[in-house]
Amino acid sequence: MKIATVALVCTLGAATMLSGCLTTPEGKGAVVGGAIGTGIGAIASGTVGGALVGGAVGAGAGYLVGKHTYKCERVNMFGQKYIGTCWR
């Protein structure tokens, strides 16, 4: 369990540093999805293998989510406009 916890902390730290450098939504989604998947895989299985599989699945899912989203102008319930995320 300690190895999985260390892997989780390292992955989340790396994802935090890398997510600001990427400019495409696909890349940001892959980094964040990979980090979250690694954390969930490590917690669920308690092994490094589970963390690796979770990271790979999370990165793929994050890439797909990033590919199908874009920034758009939305209106909240008070009539104020803001920049949000929309699905294609």
Secondary structure, DSSP 8 states (H G I E B T S, - for coil): -HHHHHHHHHHHHHHHHHHTT--SHHHHHHHHHHHHHHHHHHHHH-SHHHHHHHHHHHHHHHHHHHHTEEEEEEE-TTS-EEEEEEE-
